[in-house]
């Protein structure tokens, strides 16, 4: 259903689990060495340490004071999905708190991300729920029935996100990947990870970083004579 108040689209098709399993073994910081799209702003940080989520993205866009559509649409999400919430520019009012977290955990939602604040950090910890936001706020939304969009194009920390994208969220941040890019990102990410493990072993064994990366040779070439 679509009108000027509420735009409601169906849930996107899930990304194959084998691809999500591969994605979960990578790090956003590794992919950041070669991929330039879909990274949310660094201000969007994990609420709980140590969480890693690889899932299919459902999207939500809701205006500043109103969380009516979040309460309504949360029931349509579930295992395998990650809900990305665009707050349409608001950075004061927390739409995601204890009640939403409890419901999200109950339905098996893999995790959530709000381009704005959350509240009730203690309850997020209690539910051990994987959540990313711009930080805590004591000022919450209400049910004003003013509108919003479910599974519509959104902006999350400057990243353009469509429903059905893949997400990798970890301690370094949140990355959204278009399905048409996913196979190439997985292949390059796995190669980078393998090479990284080799280089880490070399440094542990005594190799200096500047020598390994070539930085020392570059500096010496500029400073000789």
C-alpha positions as CSV (number, residue, x, y, z in Angstrom):
1,X,0.0,0.0,0.0
2,X,1.3,3.5,-0.8
3,X,-0.2,6.9,-0.1
4,X,1.1,10.3,1.0
5,X,1.1,9.3,4.7
6,X,2.2,5.7,4.8
7,X,4.2,3.8,2.2
8,X,4.1,0.1,3.0
9,X,6.0,-2.4,0.9
10,X,6.5,-6.1,1.4
11,X,9.5,-7.7,3.0
12,X,12.5,-8.2,0.6
13,X,13.6,-11.6,-0.5
14,X,16.3,-13.0,1.9
15,X,19.9,-13.2,0.8
16,X,21.1,-16.9,0.6
17,X,22.3,-18.0,4.0
18,X,25.6,-19.4,2.7
19,X,26.5,-15.9,1.5
20,X,25.6,-14.4,4.8
21,X,27.6,-17.0,6.6
22,X,30.7,-16.0,4.5
23,X,30.0,-12.3,5.1
24,X,29.8,-12.9,8.9
25,X,33.4,-14.2,8.8
26,X,34.7,-10.9,7.4
27,X,35.3,-7.5,9.0
28,X,33.9,-4.1,7.9
29,X,37.4,-2.7,8.3
30,X,38.8,-5.3,5.9
31,X,36.1,-4.5,3.2
32,X,36.9,-0.8,3.8
33,X,40.3,-1.4,2.1
34,X,38.7,-1.9,-1.3
35,X,35.0,-1.1,-1.3
36,X,33.8,2.5,-1.3
37,X,30.0,2.3,-1.0
38,X,27.4,1.7,1.7
39,X,29.4,2.6,4.8
40,X,27.4,4.4,7.5
41,X,29.0,7.4,9.2
42,X,31.4,6.5,12.0
43,X,29.0,8.3,14.4
44,X,26.8,5.3,14.2
45,X,28.3,3.0,16.8
46,X,27.5,-0.4,18.4
47,X,25.5,-0.2,21.7
48,X,27.0,-3.4,22.9
49,X,30.6,-4.6,22.3
50,X,31.5,-7.7,20.4
51,X,28.4,-8.0,18.3
52,X,28.6,-9.1,14.6
53,X,25.6,-9.3,12.4
54,X,25.3,-10.4,8.7
55,X,21.7,-10.3,7.5
56,X,19.2,-9.1,4.9
57,X,18.1,-5.5,5.3
58,X,14.6,-4.3,5.9
59,X,14.2,-0.5,5.9
60,X,12.1,2.0,7.8
61,X,11.8,5.8,7.5
62,X,9.9,7.6,10.3
63,X,9.7,11.4,11.2
64,X,11.2,12.8,14.4
65,X,8.6,12.6,17.1
66,X,6.6,9.6,15.8
67,X,7.4,5.9,16.1
68,X,3.9,4.6,15.2
69,X,5.1,2.8,12.0
70,X,8.0,1.2,13.8
71,X,5.6,-0.4,16.3
72,X,3.3,-1.6,13.5
73,X,6.0,-3.0,11.1
74,X,8.3,-4.7,13.5
75,X,6.0,-7.7,13.5
76,X,6.7,-8.2,9.8
77,X,10.4,-8.7,10.5
78,X,12.1,-11.7,12.0
79,X,15.0,-14.1,11.8
80,X,17.5,-13.4,9.0
81,X,16.6,-9.7,8.9
82,X,18.2,-6.5,10.2
83,X,16.1,-3.3,10.5
84,X,17.7,-0.1,9.4
85,X,15.8,3.0,10.6
86,X,16.1,6.4,8.8
87,X,15.1,9.1,11.2
88,X,14.7,11.6,8.4
89,X,17.3,14.0,10.0
90,X,16.2,13.9,13.6
91,X,19.0,13.3,16.1
92,X,17.1,14.1,19.4
93,X,14.2,11.7,19.8
94,X,14.9,8.0,20.5
95,X,12.5,5.7,18.6
96,X,14.2,2.5,19.8
97,X,14.1,1.6,23.5
98,X,13.3,-1.2,25.8
99,X,9.9,-2.2,24.4
100,X,11.1,-2.3,20.8
101,X,14.2,-4.2,21.8
102,X,12.2,-6.8,23.8
103,X,9.8,-7.3,20.8
104,X,12.8,-7.5,18.3
105,X,14.5,-10.1,20.5
106,X,11.2,-12.0,20.8
107,X,10.7,-12.3,17.1
108,X,14.3,-13.2,16.4
109,X,15.4,-10.1,14.5
110,X,19.1,-10.3,13.9
111,X,19.8,-6.7,14.8
112,X,18.9,-3.1,14.2
113,X,20.4,0.3,13.3
114,X,19.0,3.7,13.9
115,X,20.4,6.8,12.2
116,X,19.6,8.7,15.4
117,X,19.7,7.9,19.1
118,X,18.4,4.9,21.1
119,X,17.3,4.8,24.7
120,X,17.0,2.2,27.5
121,X,20.6,1.0,27.1
122,X,20.2,-1.3,30.2
123,X,17.3,-3.1,28.5
124,X,19.3,-3.6,25.3
125,X,22.0,-5.1,27.4
126,X,19.5,-7.3,29.3
127,X,18.2,-8.6,26.0
128,X,21.7,-9.0,24.6
129,X,20.5,-7.4,21.4
130,X,22.7,-6.3,18.5
131,X,22.0,-2.6,18.1
132,X,23.8,0.3,16.4
133,X,22.9,4.0,16.9
134,X,24.3,7.5,17.2
135,X,24.2,7.2,21.0
136,X,21.7,7.4,23.9
137,X,19.0,10.0,24.5
138,X,16.4,10.3,27.3
139,X,13.9,12.0,25.0
140,X,11.6,9.5,23.3
141,X,9.1,9.4,20.4
142,X,5.4,9.0,20.8
143,X,2.5,7.4,18.7
144,X,1.3,10.4,16.7
145,X,0.3,8.5,13.5
146,X,1.9,11.1,11.3
147,X,3.3,8.6,8.7
148,X,6.5,7.0,7.4
149,X,7.7,4.3,5.0
150,X,8.4,0.6,5.3
151,X,10.9,-1.0,2.9
152,X,11.5,2.2,1.0
153,X,14.8,3.7,0.0
154,X,16.5,5.2,3.0
155,X,19.7,7.0,4.0
156,X,21.6,5.6,7.0
157,X,24.6,7.7,8.1
158,X,25.0,9.0,4.6
159,X,24.7,5.5,3.0
160,X,22.0,4.9,0.4
161,X,20.2,1.7,1.4
162,X,17.5,-0.3,-0.4
163,X,15.5,-3.1,1.2
164,X,17.1,-6.4,0.3
165,X,20.7,-5.2,0.7
166,X,23.1,-7.2,2.7
167,X,24.4,-5.7,6.0
168,X,27.6,-6.4,7.9
169,X,27.7,-4.7,11.3
170,X,30.5,-5.1,13.8
171,X,32.5,-3.1,16.3
172,X,34.0,-0.9,13.5
173,X,30.7,0.2,12.0
174,X,27.8,-0.7,9.7
175,X,28.2,-1.6,6.0
176,X,25.4,-2.1,3.5
177,X,26.1,-4.0,0.3
178,X,24.0,-4.1,-2.8
179,X,23.1,-7.7,-3.8
180,X,24.8,-7.3,-7.3
181,X,28.1,-6.4,-5.5
182,X,27.9,-9.1,-2.9
183,X,29.7,-12.0,-4.7
184,X,32.7,-9.8,-5.7
185,X,32.9,-8.2,-2.2
186,X,32.9,-11.7,-0.6
187,X,35.6,-13.0,-2.9
188,X,37.9,-9.9,-2.4
189,X,37.2,-9.8,1.3
190,X,38.2,-13.4,1.8
191,X,41.4,-12.9,-0.2
192,X,42.2,-9.8,1.9
193,X,41.5,-11.6,5.1
194,X,43.8,-14.5,4.1
195,X,46.6,-12.1,3.1
196,X,46.1,-10.1,6.4
197,X,46.6,-13.2,8.5
198,X,49.9,-13.9,6.6
199,X,51.1,-10.3,7.2
200,X,50.1,-10.4,10.9
201,X,52.2,-13.5,11.4
202,X,55.2,-11.7,9.7
203,X,54.9,-8.7,12.0
204,X,54.6,-11.0,15.1
205,X,57.7,-12.7,13.8
206,X,59.7,-9.5,13.8
207,X,59.2,-7.9,10.4
208,X,58.8,-4.1,10.6
209,X,55.6,-2.7,9.1
210,X,57.5,0.0,7.1
211,X,59.6,-2.7,5.4
212,X,56.7,-4.9,4.7
213,X,54.4,-2.2,3.3
214,X,57.1,-0.4,1.3
215,X,56.7,2.8,3.3
216,X,60.3,2.8,4.5
217,X,61.7,2.5,1.0
218,X,59.4,5.4,-0.2
219,X,60.6,7.6,2.6
220,X,64.3,6.7,2.1
221,X,64.0,7.5,-1.7
222,X,62.7,11.0,-0.8
223,X,65.4,11.7,1.8
224,X,68.6,10.2,0.3
225,X,71.4,12.7,-0.3
